[in-house]
Every structure is written in structure tokens, then in C-alpha cells.
Amino acid sequence: MKTPGRLSLLRKALFSLITCCLFFGLLETLLWAVGIRQLRDVRDPFVGFTPGAPLFTRSGDQFETTDVRRTYFNLQTFAAVKPAGTRRIFCLGGSTTYGHPWDDSTSYPRWLRDMLNAASPDQRWEVVNCGGISYASYRLAWLTDELLQYQPDVLIVHTGHNEFLEDRSWSSFRELSPAVRSFAALAGRLRTTTLLDQVLGGASREKPGKPVLREEVDPLLDRSAGPSVYSRDDDRARMVVQHLEHSLQKICRIGRAAGIPVILVLPGSNLRDFAPFRSDFSQPGFANSLKVTQLLRQADELQQQQQPEQAFSTLQQAVSVDPRYAESAYRAGRLAADLGRCEDALKLLKQARDEDICPLRATQPILDAIVQVSQQEQVPLVDFASILDQHALQKRGCAVPGDEGFLDHVHPTIDMHRDLAIALGQQLQQLKLLPAEVDFRKLASGIEQSITSSLDAPRQAVGLTTVAQVLSWAGKNTEALRIAEQARQLDSQNVEVLSQLGRLYEKVGQMQDARNTLEQAVAAGPDNPWALYRLARLHMRENNWSAALELLERSRQHTTTAQPSAFRSVLFRSLSQCCEQTGDLEKARVYAATAAGQ
């Protein structure tokens, strides 16, 4: 039999618990009423960010892209005071949204902007391109906080390919126990935690070991000789997916809280015609790797002997020996597609994409996460991947996307930008923002000439040069050189085309071609800092320090803050090295200090 004392203690404990819950419940309600957001929507639990310039700054009666952000973003403008009746859409994403390898003029935001204004002459639509080169979901989530200030009516988010670009080690996060992670996730849902965090110093007090990202993107590939900087790390891959989920959930939540519809886009990639950036064996054992190598060589011989079926069987053996060696799966998938075995091709080529050690295409776990967030947050999803699949089926007989829809590994052709814009317009119709009878395919036909006519030979050359630059950046220098030579045929006097081509000749070891081409580039653009720098580097390789120093000084004179900080850093390091070699040690120290400060 329980004593009255024990009952009294139990009642007191229960009463205290109820009182505590009521207090915090009322506090949460009050904080919600005054606009305090959940901590998970205020601070990213995975990374910190270095404060920097806003994406847009006011200039007279309009906002425009801030000067220092134009290295990564298009110049965009919109009214500072939103006109009555105007609908404003912000398109967030990476280089695809930007319009790579060109710019906003051929991008899906441009197609959507022109179609919407053609569909509703009595209503103005502002479709603002917020695609940032190499921007991943976590940077877009950070950017969304700023965009809410500009009264958007819709947010469109196209992301997924850039999640592995930057170094985020999360060493301290990985060490946390599951119980601590669960508690942290619960605390992130409370506005009381946000208030406490602000009292204790907020974002100025980042956790030790938590990665703090620079103001602008700092890709791993910019710090290395190519994809070799990447290694297989399944734990990190899972963390990347979790971070993507968190970032997209944040965008959806803050959009919903502000009454702004969010549309997610499921990205697609070039499966059929783009080999993995880097393959590695799942086990370091010599016998395993030797067996795969022998099978790949046998398959090559069989294809040369016009025996594709036997070659495919041999490639399947190679895949079974080591399913994680991406190159085997890619070769088998390519051959399966050529043989008309479309289901086998799709399975193998997705496997090759997902096992790529340097994952610059959205992997299946990333795609699954985007679909899952769309379902959980109940926001519409435009399935661009399926649009690309159907285009491939129509063009080549297999629903396996390749060069018919892409310019490289992830960047769509202008036609596919058009088709994505059509699908987005149709989604806006489902959101009741446009009449159901608007025919977006007909509207696209009406504006196509105005969009494609801007791509004359010089602009096509610049676009191909940009594609070559990205391929080289990812270590595919032979493929990049082929495209860069095509660009020179279109415009043989363009300094950017010549400068990039000269750089690629150097990378593949054609040194005389490199010197001749870079000298042509400097003659065509004597004030171009990149051409001057690249020619100087050739002189440095040959120990021609005085000639290199003269070129580097000219490059420095024409380098502004609009140039990426990574370029400014290597420029000043090269100046320091040349000054040291020519005996000017004081200048060498000054330039070394300047390089360190970039």
C-alpha cells in the first residue's frame, strides 16, 4: 500500500512537469507570435558561413546584383518597390539555373520570364535568375533568407549536382552519439533554443570542428590537380545527403511560413555519353584489380573484333567482380545502350554515376532525398529527370539521357532549358497562378527565335570554351582540348578562347602549341589578366624569370576584385616567386603577404 507521502511527492512531480510544459508551451507560442524562427531555420547545424556582401543591392529605384557577386551570378535587376499587380519569381540553383555555358539569356529562367509575360500582357512577371556557379543546396538555403526581403511570390529551387564540391569534413559532428544527435535535432525545432542561442552570442559562437565556409564557393577541384583529391567516403556521402535534406526542408518551411509557394526541380544528368570522373576499386587487393583490368582489356579486343555481345558479357563479368568500379559499369552500360538493351543500360549507367569517386552529378540518394522532401513538405516537384529521359527515348530509342540533351555532364542544351521552363509554367498553372488555357508550348515557339538568335559564332565559341574549362577543371583535359579547338574555329581572335586553348595545350604537354596560342591570346587581348598570367607561367617553367615578371606585373595592373580570389592568390604568389628569383627580396615578401590575404 502506497503511503500518502509518496503520493504527495508523485503529485508534486507531476504538477511540476505540467507547469513546466505549460510554461514552455506558452513561451513557444509567444515567440512564434513575435516572429522568432526555429533554430534549425536560423543556423545551419552542419556548417557556418562567413558574412559577405548581399546578392542584391539597391541602385536608385531598383535592386541589382552586387558587383562582387557577379563572378558567380548573372546581372539581374528588379524594382525596389514592387509594383502593384506584379508577380515576382526567384529561381535558385547552380550553374544550370545560371545558364552555363552561356548566361541568363538562354537559361530556363529567361524562357519562363518571356513566356509568362507573353501569356499575360496585362500583368507583369519578374523572373529573377539567382543561379550561382557551383552553388549547392546549403548556400541556396542561406541565400533564401535574403530573398524573402524582396517580396517573392514563388521560389523555384533546382539543385543537387554541387553537393560534393566543397570540403565539409564534419569531424566533430560524426563523433556525436545518436542520442546527442537526436537531442540536438529536437532542440533545433524550438524557438526557445533560438532565443537562448541569440543571448549567448548566436552565429559568432560556432562550435569547434564545425566547418566555416568562405563567402564564395571554394571547390575542392580548385585546390588540386583534378579528381584525385576525392576518395571514397561512404560516411561523408551520407552526411552530404542529410545536409541536402536539411537545406531543402529549411527553404520549404520558411517559404510556407511566409505564404510563398516553393517548387522543387528533380535534376537529371548525362548518363550515356559521360564517363565517370574517377573510378577506384572497392578493395585495394591486387588480384581483384588485376582481374577487372584484364576483363576490360578483353572486352576492348572483342569490340575491335566486332563481337559486341561477347564484349558485353565480358564487361558484365568485370562489373560482378567489383560492382564499385565505376568505369566497368559505364563501359557495360554504354555498350548495352548501343545494343538496345535499354533496361540494362539504365541500371549500369546509374551505377556508374553513383560509384563515381568524384560525384559531380546528383547521385541516386540525392535524387531520392529531393523526392522525399517534396513529399514530406508537400511542395510540388517538377521531374526534369523524366523530361530528359523521354527526350532521349524519342531521339535515340532508349530512355537513357546523353549528348542529345546535354552539353557536358550536367548542363542541358538550350532546347532542354526550354522544356524545363514549359514544365515550370504548367506547374504554375496547377498553383492557379495562370489560366489553365495558356499553351506554354505554343508560347515557347513564339519566343524561340528571339532567344536563339543571340547565339552568333563568337558567343557559341565562348560557350564551348566555358564547357572546355569545366571539363579541364574536372581532370578531363583531352576531351576539353577537343572542344576548345572547336571554339577557336568559331572565333579565332577571341582572347578568352585562345587563352583557354593555350592552357589546355600546356596541360596535355603540347608546349610549342601552348606558347604560340598564348602569344596570340596576349596579342588579341594585351590587357587580359588571365592570358598574361598563363603566358607568364610558361616562361616560369623555362626559368625565364624576367620575362615572366614583366607579364605578371601587367596582369596585376589589370586584375580587379571582380577576379576570383583564387586567381588573385596564385597571381601574387607567382609574382613573389619571380621577384625572389630576380633578387628583389623585399618585393617578394610584399607579394607573398598580399597572396596570403586574398
FITORVEX-80925 format. One record per residue (C-alpha): x, y, z. Coordinates in steps of 0.5 Angstrom, whole numbers, plus 500, padded with zeros to 3 digits. Layout:
REM residues N
XYZ;...
This chain:
REM residues 598
500500500;503507498;504512503;501519503;508522503;510518497;503520493;504527495;511527492;509524486;503529485;508535486;513532481;507531476;505538478;512541477;512537470;506540468;507547470;514547466;511544460;505550460;511555461;515553455;509552451;506559452;514561451;514558445;507561443;509568445;516567441;512564435;507570435;513575435;517572429;522568433;524562428;526555430;534555431;534550425;532555420;536561423;543557424;546551419;547546424;552543419;557549417;558556419;558562414;563568413;559574413;559577406;556582401;549581400;547578393;543585391;544592393;540598392;541603386;536608385;529605384;532598383;536593386;541590382;546584383;552587387;559588384;563583388;558577387;558578379;563573378;558567380;552571379;548574373;547581373;540582375;535588376;528588379;524594382;526596389;519598390;515592388;509595383;502593384;500587381;507585379;509577381;516576383;519569382;526568384;530562381;535559386;540554383;547553381;550553374;545550370;540556373;545561372;545559364;552555364;556555359;553562357;549566362;541568363;540570356;539562354;537560361;530557363;529563368;530567361;525562358;520563363;520570364;519571357;513566356;510569363;510576360;507574353;502570357;499576361;501582357;496586363;501583368;508584369;512578371;519579374;523572374;530573377;536569376;539567382;543561380;550561383;556558379;558552384;553554389;550548393;543547397;546550403;549556400;542557397;538556404;543561407;541566401;534565401;534569408;536575404;531574398;525574403;526581404;524582396;517580397;518574392;511570390;514564388;521560390;524555385;530551387;534547382;540544386;543537387;549537383;554541387;553538394;560535394;564541391;566544398;570541403;566540409;569535414;564535420;569531424;566533431;559532428;561525426;563524433;557525437;553519439;546518436;543520443;546527443;544528435;537526437;537531442;540537438;535536433;530537438;533543440;533546433;526545433;525550439;524558438;526558446;533555443;534561438;533566444;538562448;543562442;542569441;543571448;549567448;552570442;549567436;553566430;559569433;560563437;561557432;562550435;570548435;571543429;565546425;567548418;566555417;565556409;568562406;564568403;564565396;565558394;571554395;571548391;576542392;578542385;581549385;586547390;588540387;591537380;584535379;579529381;585526385;583530391;577526392;577519395;571514397;568516404;561513405;560516412;561523408;557522403;551520408;552527411;552530405;545528404;543529411;545537410;542537403;535535406;536540412;537545407;531544402;527543409;529550411;527553404;521550404;519551412;521559411;517559405;511556408;511561414;512567409;506564405;511563399;510557394;516553393;517549387;523544387;526541381;529534380;535535376;538530371;545528368;549526362;549518364;550515357;556520354;560522360;565517363;566518371;571523373;575518377;574510379;577506384;577499386;573497393;579494395;586495395;588488394;592487387;588480385;582484385;584490381;588486376;582481374;578487373;583490369;584484365;577483363;576491361;582489356;579483354;572487352;576492348;579487344;572484343;569490341;575491336;574484333;566486332;564482337;559486342;555481345;561477348;564484350;558486354;558479357;566480359;564487362;558484366;564480369;568486371;562489374;561483378;568482380;568489383;561493383;564499386;569500380;565506376;569505370;567498369;559500370;560505365;563501359;558496360;552501360;555505354;555498350;548496353;545502350;548501343;546494343;539497345;539493352;536500355;534497362;541494363;544501360;540505365;542501371;549500369;550507368;546510374;551505378;557508374;554515376;553513384;560510384;564516381;569518387;569525384;561526384;559532380;553529378;547528383;547521386;541517387;541518394;541526393;535525388;531520393;532526398;529531394;523527392;523525400;523533402;518534397;513529399;514531407;514538406;508538401;511542396;511541388;516537385;518538377;521532375;526535370;530528370;524525367;523530362;531529360;529521360;523522355;527526350;533521350;528516348;525520343;532522340;536515341;531510343;533509350;531513356;538514358;540521357;546523354;549528349;542529346;540533352;547536355;553540353;557536358;556532365;550536368;549542363;543542359;542544352;538550350;532546348;532543355;532549358;526551354;523544356;524545364;521552363;515550360;514545365;515550371;510554367;505549367;506548375;505555376;498554372;497548377;498553383;493557380;497563378;496563371;489561367;489553365;488555358;495558357;499554352;506554354;509550348;506555343;509561347;516558347;515557340;514564339;520567343;525562341;528566335;529572340;533567345;537563340;539569335;543572340;548566340;552568334;559565333;563569338;558567343;558560341;566560342;565563349;560558351;565552348;571555352;567555358;565548357;572546356;574550362;569546367;572539364;579541365;577543372;575536373;581533370;578531363;584535359;584531353;576532352;577539354;582541349;578538343;572543345;577548346;579547339;572547336;571554340;578557336;575555329;568559331;572565333;580565332;581572335;578572342;583573348;579568352;578563347;586563346;588563353;584557355;586553349;594555350;593553358;590546355;596545350;600546356;596541361;597536355;604537354;604541347;609546350;610550343;603550341;601553348;607558347;604560340;597560342;598564349;602569345;596570340;592571346;596577349;597580342;589580342;588582349;594586352;590588358;587581359;590579366;589571365;592571358;598575361;599570367;598564363;604566359;608568365;607561368;610558361;616563362;617561369;617553367;623555363;626559368;625566364;624570371;625577368;620576362;615572367;616578372;614583366;608579364;606578371;606586373;602587367;597582369;597585376;595592374;589589370;587585376;581588380;577585386;572582380;577577379;576570384;580571390;584564388;586567382;589574385;592569390;596565385;598571381;601575388;605568389;608568382;610575383;613573390;617567387;619572381;622577385;625572389;629569383;631576380;634578387;628583389;627580396;623586399;618586394;618578394;616579402;610584400;607580394;607574399;604577404;599580399;598573397;596570404;591576405;587574399;
